[in-house]
Amino acid sequence: MTLLSRFDLRYPIIQAPMAGISTPALAAAVTNAGGLGSISVGSSTTDDARHMIEAVRAASDGTFNVNVFCHAPAIRDVTRESAWITHLAPLFAELGGIPPSVLHEIYISFLADPPMQSLLLDLRPPIISFHFGLPPDHFIRACKDVGIYLIATATSQAEAQAAQQAGMDAVVAQGIQAGGHRGVFDPDGEDLQLETIDLVKQIVGHAKIPIIAAGAIMTGADIAAALDVGAIAVQMGTAFVACPESAATADHRARMAHADASDIVLTDVISGRPARGLRNRLIDYGVASDSSPAVYPLAYDAAKQLNALAVKQGKHDYAAQWVGTGAARCRALPAAELVALLVRELEEARGIG
Ligand SMILES: Cc1cc2nc3c(=O)[nH]c(=O)nc-3n(C[C@H](O)[C@H](O)[C@H](O)COP(=O)(O)O)c2cc1C
């Protein structure tokens, strides 16, 4: 049984989990409109995660997805971390701040978070999705025992294969155009950086589980193109950032709507892992240097401190504003209207309209 029939989803449209951006209100609106809404608790405490899940349930009786981060916990490297802090010191000085003496793991990996694992098993969201890797075997088995549907992001055929072998029910094939963090399992490994359609074609050719396409899917015609090469659904992030229900700042919304190709970059400067978003002062400064950022999510600690200082001065040029290459094609509509528009465009593209 596919994802759509199992959960009675009307449309093959998944609103991507986006930590800090996809609110419970956004997820509920997409689900209520016939798609699949998602929240991410990857950077949340267990208390916040509980409240978010309860908030989705209070606003919708439908199916939703909860997303967590399965990155390898940071291996500390004091020399590299100190070098990165020293490198960023002039930016702190420009903003009238003091660089931190040490960097902190601002949130822990789901792999090292038994309380979050227990919480999800208690609250039993219908679907859980994993980014940056796969959860422990015991968690997969426990989810299967209670009927939770499991999805993992894959950026390559090898990652998709690993996800299938581990027992995932479906895979999100995340192409290189995608906004936000690339879901690569090992950020130090080889990355073939395939575009969405090529990646879907490659994975569909080998996989026995359903494939969901993600990356630069902005319109119904884009959805049709992904379904045509064998995806069962699409996962769209950037398109939903522009919805009023998202938590995106006014600056993020304004900049994405006018972004051209040179404004959108893939960089590990902000968090320590490759992620695609709008260029800013920190990215330009980091890219122009020889220093390697501290590993994920330690570098993110420094970036968030710089942004907090900047925001106090009304500046937004240190903010992590994740978007994919399709950003300028966003439509700033309420989520239900965006889903309805995407469905009309999809029907037109398939000659049904
Ligand atoms: C602002 C933003 C935040 C994101 N955060 C997450 C996240 O927390 N978890 C996750 O699995 N994917 C996250 N992603 C990636 C999406 O799941 C998806 O792969 C991507 O949005 C697809 O490309 P698109 O943005 O071009 O639609 C994020 C994407 C964006 C744009």
Ligand as a Chemical Component Dictionary entry (heavy atoms), coordinates in Angstrom:
data_LIG
# 
_chem_comp.id                   LIG 
_chem_comp.type                 NON-POLYMER 
_chem_comp.pdbx_formal_charge   0 
_chem_comp.three_letter_code    LIG 
# 
loop_
_chem_comp_atom.comp_id 
_chem_comp_atom.atom_id 
_chem_comp_atom.alt_atom_id 
_chem_comp_atom.type_symbol 
_chem_comp_atom.charge 
_chem_comp_atom.model_Cartn_x 
_chem_comp_atom.model_Cartn_y 
_chem_comp_atom.model_Cartn_z 
_chem_comp_atom.pdbx_ordinal 
LIG C1  C1  C 0 13.734 26.601 5.365  1  
LIG C2  C2  C 0 13.985 25.132 5.180  2  
LIG C3  C3  C 0 14.211 24.347 6.307  3  
LIG C4  C4  C 0 14.368 22.963 6.162  4  
LIG N1  N1  N 0 14.486 22.194 7.288  5  
LIG C5  C5  C 0 14.437 20.837 7.178  6  
LIG C6  C6  C 0 14.298 20.025 8.327  7  
LIG O1  O1  O 0 14.223 20.516 9.458  8  
LIG N2  N2  N 0 14.237 18.678 8.141  9  
LIG C7  C7  C 0 14.268 18.110 6.899  10 
LIG O2  O2  O 0 14.186 16.876 6.787  11 
LIG N3  N3  N 0 14.392 18.867 5.792  12 
LIG C8  C8  C 0 14.460 20.203 5.902  13 
LIG N4  N4  N 0 14.532 20.979 4.767  14 
LIG C9  C9  C 0 14.684 20.319 3.458  15 
LIG C10 C10 C 0 13.326 19.832 2.917  16 
LIG O3  O3  O 0 12.934 18.643 3.568  17 
LIG C11 C11 C 0 13.362 19.533 1.413  18 
LIG O4  O4  O 0 14.367 18.586 1.135  19 
LIG C12 C12 C 0 13.579 20.762 0.566  20 
LIG O5  O5  O 0 12.843 21.846 1.049  21 
LIG C13 C13 C 0 13.176 20.492 -0.881 22 
LIG O6  O6  O 0 13.625 21.497 -1.723 23 
LIG P1  P1  P 0 12.817 22.872 -1.999 24 
LIG O7  O7  O 0 13.115 23.717 -0.794 25 
LIG O8  O8  O 0 13.429 23.390 -3.235 26 
LIG O9  O9  O 0 11.363 22.531 -2.088 27 
LIG C14 C14 C 0 14.389 22.369 4.871  28 
LIG C15 C15 C 0 14.190 23.190 3.757  29 
LIG C16 C16 C 0 13.981 24.543 3.889  30 
LIG C17 C17 C 0 13.739 25.371 2.661  31 
# 
loop_
_chem_comp_bond.comp_id 
_chem_comp_bond.atom_id_1 
_chem_comp_bond.atom_id_2 
_chem_comp_bond.value_order 
_chem_comp_bond.pdbx_ordinal 
LIG C1  C2  SING 1  
LIG C2  C3  SING 2  
LIG C2  C16 DOUB 3  
LIG C3  C4  DOUB 4  
LIG C4  N1  SING 5  
LIG C4  C14 SING 6  
LIG N1  C5  DOUB 7  
LIG C5  C6  SING 8  
LIG C5  C8  SING 9  
LIG C6  O1  DOUB 10 
LIG C6  N2  SING 11 
LIG N2  C7  SING 12 
LIG C7  O2  DOUB 13 
LIG C7  N3  SING 14 
LIG N3  C8  DOUB 15 
LIG C8  N4  SING 16 
LIG N4  C9  SING 17 
LIG N4  C14 SING 18 
LIG C9  C10 SING 19 
LIG C10 O3  SING 20 
LIG C10 C11 SING 21 
LIG C11 O4  SING 22 
LIG C11 C12 SING 23 
LIG C12 O5  SING 24 
LIG C12 C13 SING 25 
LIG C13 O6  SING 26 
LIG O6  P1  SING 27 
LIG P1  O7  DOUB 28 
LIG P1  O8  SING 29 
LIG P1  O9  SING 30 
LIG C14 C15 DOUB 31 
LIG C15 C16 SING 32 
LIG C16 C17 SING 33 
# 
